[in-house]
Amino acid sequence: MIRRPAVLLFGVLLALAVPGVARAEDPPYVPWPEFLPALGGKYEPTSEDDCRAGRVQCVDKLIREMERRLERAAGSCDHDAIFELSYLRTTQEYRRASTEPGFFEDPTFVNHQDIVFAAAYFYAYETYHSGARSATPGAWRIAFDAAERRELPAFGNLLLGINAHVQNDLPFALEAIGMVKPDSSSRKTDHDRVNRFLNRVTDGLIAEIARRFDPTIDDTDLPTAIDELLTFQMIPTWREVAWRNAERLAAAPTPWARALVAADIEAYAATQALLLSRTTAYPLWEDSDQRDAYCAQHHDAG
């Protein structure tokens, strides 16, 4: 079994941590956020609608939808199941944090943000799988192509999904729902607090992916704890970049200036997706047959 070289793994993650690398093969920009259905609509704390008001009941509804999607993907050993599982476990952990007294300053607002953020992923998934691939955000198109062609081990599928959702979707979701409170103070504190519970997700996620879908995901020449650290400590960095990119969107003085910022965000996320897909792909002498056979036997081993 070929193990991932530690130096290569670290180099890829380091390259992805900070924007600014030269862009190649930038996809054409499609203004997809303008057509994004607003799951839950505009935030209205007094609304009778649980999603508009940001009540935890809407988060529960979101979790049920994610469970349905995961069951569908897992049953067919679809390689998209890796990100589906990751997103479900993250949202379940978010729900626990959101009901923890004092964890968030404004938990109902963050609940609503969580729902809008998920809508971006649902939009990308449904757009791609309905055949409208050219209208799918570039980073997601690369991730879904790789999953459909079964080109990557689970580790690659996971990183491609996280990259697309955080580096591409999150800036638009943050800008859409608003980054300041009614008193004009910043909501950055609650944005940063999300990072506190992300580490808790990884405790069992890698083991579950290995148990159910692809045992090679924890094959590395690094100790497991260090491997997870290199992988998942990039996420707070990506989330920080996403916040700054959302600020750029919000500060754009004209629609044209905003379109340029939006195009830059999407092109950068797509470039990172290309780098990830190339560096985590199976070598020429390997394919996904063993992974798929393993999944067929173990995908329901929750």
Stockholm file with secondary structure:
# STOCKHOLM 1.0

chainA/1-302         MIRRPAVLLFGVLLALAVPGVARAEDPPYVPWPEFLPALGGKYEPTSEDDCRAGRVQCVDKLIREMERRLERAAGSCDHDAIFELSYLRTTQEYRRASTEPGFFEDPTFVNHQDIVFAAAYFYAYETYHSGARSATPGAWRIAFDAAERRELPAFGNLLLGINAHVQNDLPFALEAIGMVKPDSSSRKTDHDRVNRFLNRVTDGLIAEIARRFDPTIDDTDLPTAIDELLTFQMIPTWREVAWRNAERLAAAPTPWARALVAADIEAYAATQALLLSRTTAYPLWEDSDQRDAYCAQHHDAG
#=GR chainA/1-302 SS CCCBCHHHHHHHHHHHHSSCSCCCSCCCCCCGGGGCCCTTCSCCTTCSSHHHHTCHHHHHHHHHHHHHHHHHHHHTTCTTHHHHHHHHHHHHHHHHHHTSTTSCSSHHHHHHHHHHHHHHHHHHHHHHHTTCGGGSCHHHHHHHHHHHHTCSCHHHHHHHHHHIIIIIIHHHHHHHHCSBCTTSCBSHHHHHHHHHHHHHHHHHHHHHHHHHTCGGGGCBSSCHHHHHHHHHTHHHHHHHHHHHHHHHHHHCSSHHHHHHHHHHHHHHHHHHHHHHHHHHSCCTTCCSHHHHHHHHHHTTCC
#=GC SS_cons         CCCBCHHHHHHHHHHHHSSCSCCCSCCCCCCGGGGCCCTTCSCCTTCSSHHHHTCHHHHHHHHHHHHHHHHHHHHTTCTTHHHHHHHHHHHHHHHHHHTSTTSCSSHHHHHHHHHHHHHHHHHHHHHHHTTCGGGSCHHHHHHHHHHHHTCSCHHHHHHHHHHIIIIIIHHHHHHHHCSBCTTSCBSHHHHHHHHHHHHHHHHHHHHHHHHHTCGGGGCBSSCHHHHHHHHHTHHHHHHHHHHHHHHHHHHCSSHHHHHHHHHHHHHHHHHHHHHHHHHHSCCTTCCSHHHHHHHHHHTTCC
//
